[in-house]
């Protein structure tokens, strides 16, 4: 099925992998930002329309109760563990994705509570 869209691994890499790598690298980015998002959108469309299947748990397992989310607060006692935790949280806050956004929001809310 997918052979109709690319001939071999090299053509796949040229079309979808290399543009993403160029967009992430400072020295190889041509600054346009084009091609990368278009290639990713095309690949996503190809895969979701052919081989990817997304099922919703509620449709598959109707007897499951609804999700219950709770907050759990912990206090880290070990100084080494605290240091590593804070280091990883700082790295997470630098991220551009959803987890980075959540970590930044949580960090700001905690800073406001402390002041």
GROMACS elastic network, one bead per residue, 0.5 to 0.9 nm:
[ bonds ]
;  ai    aj funct       b0    kb
    1     4     6  0.61800   500
    1     5     6  0.82024   500
    1    50     6  0.79925   500
    2     5     6  0.55473   500
    2     6     6  0.68509   500
    2     7     6  0.86957   500
    2    46     6  0.82399   500
    2    47     6  0.87026   500
    2    50     6  0.83015   500
    3     6     6  0.53221   500
    3     7     6  0.56332   500
    3     8     6  0.75225   500
    4     7     6  0.70719   500
    5    12     6  0.87473   500
    5    46     6  0.87167   500
    6     9     6  0.78245   500
    6    10     6  0.87711   500
    6    11     6  0.58721   500
    6    12     6  0.59652   500
    6    15     6  0.87392   500
    7    10     6  0.81193   500
    7    11     6  0.62666   500
    7    12     6  0.77448   500
    8    11     6  0.55252   500
    8    12     6  0.65138   500
    8    13     6  0.88615   500
    9    12     6  0.50764   500
    9    13     6  0.61699   500
    9    14     6  0.86581   500
   10    13     6  0.50529   500
   10    14     6  0.61309   500
   10    15     6  0.85794   500
   11    14     6  0.51069   500
   11    15     6  0.61197   500
   11    16     6  0.85136   500
   12    15     6  0.52509   500
   12    16     6  0.58955   500
   12    17     6  0.72164   500
   13    16     6  0.54753   500
   13    18     6  0.60210   500
   13    19     6  0.87276   500
   14    17     6  0.61858   500
   14    18     6  0.54223   500
   14    19     6  0.73603   500
   15    18     6  0.67591   500
   15    19     6  0.68827   500
   15    35     6  0.86797   500
   15    36     6  0.88478   500
   15    39     6  0.68211   500
   16    19     6  0.60282   500
   16    20     6  0.67392   500
   16    35     6  0.88739   500
   16    36     6  0.74480   500
   16    39     6  0.57819   500
   16    40     6  0.67163   500
   16    43     6  0.74280   500
   17    20     6  0.53922   500
   17    21     6  0.63313   500
   17    22     6  0.87788   500
   17    36     6  0.88164   500
   18    22     6  0.60568   500
   18    23     6  0.85467   500
   18    36     6  0.86399   500
   19    22     6  0.50824   500
   19    23     6  0.61801   500
   19    24     6  0.87374   500
   19    29     6  0.88568   500
   19    34     6  0.87997   500
   19    35     6  0.65930   500
   19    36     6  0.50615   500
   19    37     6  0.87837   500
   19    39     6  0.78159   500
   20    23     6  0.51393   500
   20    24     6  0.63906   500
   20    25     6  0.88271   500
   20    35     6  0.86730   500
   20    36     6  0.55136   500
   20    37     6  0.83032   500
   20    39     6  0.86222   500
   20    40     6  0.82754   500
   21    24     6  0.51915   500
   21    25     6  0.62433   500
   21    28     6  0.82453   500
   21    29     6  0.86084   500
   21    36     6  0.88848   500
   22    25     6  0.52495   500
   22    26     6  0.78113   500
   22    27     6  0.80991   500
   22    28     6  0.50593   500
   22    29     6  0.50379   500
   22    30     6  0.77873   500
   22    36     6  0.84221   500
   23    26     6  0.76439   500
   23    28     6  0.72754   500
   23    29     6  0.51776   500
   23    30     6  0.78579   500
   23    31     6  0.79845   500
   23    32     6  0.89157   500
   23    33     6  0.65963   500
   23    36     6  0.69063   500
   24    28     6  0.81498   500
   24    29     6  0.72113   500
   25    28     6  0.54715   500
   25    29     6  0.60153   500
   26    29     6  0.56971   500
   26    30     6  0.89641   500
   27    30     6  0.83585   500
   28    31     6  0.88064   500
   29    32     6  0.77672   500
   29    33     6  0.78408   500
   30    33     6  0.74136   500
   31    34     6  0.83736   500
   32    35     6  0.83394   500
   33    36     6  0.62811   500
   33    37     6  0.72535   500
   34    37     6  0.62774   500
   34    38     6  0.67139   500
   34    39     6  0.86771   500
   35    39     6  0.55459   500
   35    40     6  0.82464   500
   36    39     6  0.51299   500
   36    40     6  0.61174   500
   36    41     6  0.85349   500
   37    40     6  0.50672   500
   37    41     6  0.60153   500
   37    42     6  0.84755   500
   38    41     6  0.50983   500
   38    42     6  0.60974   500
   38    43     6  0.85773   500
   39    42     6  0.50677   500
   39    43     6  0.60849   500
   39    44     6  0.85018   500
   40    43     6  0.50689   500
   40    44     6  0.60074   500
   40    45     6  0.85018   500
   41    44     6  0.51062   500
   41    45     6  0.61405   500
   41    46     6  0.85958   500
   42    45     6  0.51288   500
   42    46     6  0.61451   500
   42    47     6  0.86266   500
   43    46     6  0.50651   500
   43    47     6  0.61011   500
   43    48     6  0.84903   500
   44    47     6  0.52493   500
   44    48     6  0.59629   500
   44    49     6  0.83335   500
   45    48     6  0.53212   500
   45    49     6  0.59316   500
   45    50     6  0.84619   500
   46    49     6  0.54052   500
   46    50     6  0.61920   500
   46    51     6  0.82011   500
   47    50     6  0.52419   500
   47    51     6  0.54168   500
   47    52     6  0.56349   500
   48    51     6  0.61255   500
   48    53     6  0.68599   500
   48    54     6  0.85166   500
   49    52     6  0.70327   500
   49    53     6  0.86144   500
   50    53     6  0.84336   500
   55    58     6  0.86742   500
   55    59     6  0.73000   500
   55    60     6  0.72129   500
   56    59     6  0.54201   500
   56    60     6  0.65228   500
   56    61     6  0.87429   500
   57    60     6  0.50766   500
   57    61     6  0.57667   500
   57    62     6  0.77621   500
   57    64     6  0.85281   500
   58    61     6  0.54586   500
   58    62     6  0.53194   500
   58    63     6  0.81753   500
   58    64     6  0.72356   500
   58    65     6  0.89555   500
   58    66     6  0.84469   500
   59    62     6  0.58990   500
   60    63     6  0.89943   500
   61    64     6  0.59105   500
   62    65     6  0.82048   500
   64    67     6  0.86253   500
   65    68     6  0.85959   500
   76    79     6  0.76298   500
   76    81     6  0.70419   500
   76    82     6  0.59340   500
   76    85     6  0.89834   500
   77    80     6  0.89236   500
   77    81     6  0.78291   500
   77    82     6  0.73367   500
   78    81     6  0.52857   500
   78    82     6  0.61988   500
   78    83     6  0.87233   500
   79    83     6  0.61279   500
   79    84     6  0.86834   500
   80    83     6  0.51136   500
   80    84     6  0.62992   500
   80    85     6  0.85418   500
   81    84     6  0.51748   500
   81    85     6  0.59793   500
   81    86     6  0.85334   500
   82    85     6  0.50765   500
   82    86     6  0.60974   500
   82    87     6  0.84952   500
   83    86     6  0.52712   500
   83    87     6  0.61201   500
   83    88     6  0.86889   500
   84    87     6  0.50024   500
   84    88     6  0.61435   500
   84    89     6  0.85181   500
   85    88     6  0.52498   500
   85    89     6  0.61124   500
   85    90     6  0.86124   500
   86    89     6  0.50295   500
   86    90     6  0.61102   500
   86    91     6  0.86540   500
   87    90     6  0.51923   500
   87    91     6  0.64195   500
   87    92     6  0.87299   500
   88    91     6  0.50226   500
   88    92     6  0.61148   500
   88    93     6  0.86537   500
   89    93     6  0.61685   500
   89    94     6  0.87645   500
   89   103     6  0.71267   500
   89   107     6  0.89352   500
   90    93     6  0.51549   500
   90    94     6  0.66019   500
   90   103     6  0.84625   500
   90   104     6  0.88532   500
   91    94     6  0.52674   500
   91    95     6  0.69900   500
   91   100     6  0.84914   500
   92    95     6  0.54154   500
   92    96     6  0.88770   500
   92    99     6  0.69874   500
   92   100     6  0.52648   500
   92   101     6  0.87414   500
   92   103     6  0.65342   500
   92   104     6  0.82940   500
   93    96     6  0.81124   500
   93    99     6  0.77475   500
   93   101     6  0.68316   500
   93   102     6  0.79382   500
   93   103     6  0.52097   500
   93   104     6  0.51459   500
   93   105     6  0.88183   500
   93   107     6  0.82679   500
   94   100     6  0.61624   500
   94   101     6  0.86567   500
   94   103     6  0.88305   500
   94   104     6  0.81642   500
   95    98     6  0.81521   500
   95    99     6  0.72414   500
   95   101     6  0.74610   500
   95   103     6  0.89221   500
   96    99     6  0.79415   500
   96   100     6  0.56325   500
   96   101     6  0.69105   500
   97   100     6  0.53039   500
   97   101     6  0.63827   500
   97   102     6  0.87978   500
   98   101     6  0.50742   500
   98   102     6  0.61881   500
   98   103     6  0.85682   500
   99   102     6  0.50518   500
   99   103     6  0.60378   500
   99   104     6  0.85357   500
  100   103     6  0.50766   500
  100   104     6  0.61195   500
  100   105     6  0.85731   500
  101   104     6  0.51517   500
  101   105     6  0.61673   500
  101   106     6  0.85806   500
  102   105     6  0.51046   500
  102   106     6  0.60727   500
  102   107     6  0.84813   500
  103   106     6  0.50982   500
  103   107     6  0.60301   500
  103   108     6  0.86584   500
  104   107     6  0.50269   500
  104   108     6  0.62263   500
  104   109     6  0.86169   500
  105   108     6  0.52402   500
  105   109     6  0.61721   500
  105   110     6  0.86076   500
  106   109     6  0.51339   500
  106   110     6  0.61251   500
  106   111     6  0.85680   500
  107   110     6  0.52275   500
  107   111     6  0.61651   500
  107   112     6  0.86973   500
  108   111     6  0.50359   500
  108   112     6  0.61875   500
  108   113     6  0.86738   500
  109   112     6  0.51704   500
  109   113     6  0.63029   500
  109   114     6  0.87519   500
  110   113     6  0.50891   500
  110   114     6  0.62652   500
  110   115     6  0.88788   500
  111   114     6  0.51673   500
  111   115     6  0.64868   500
  112   115     6  0.53619   500
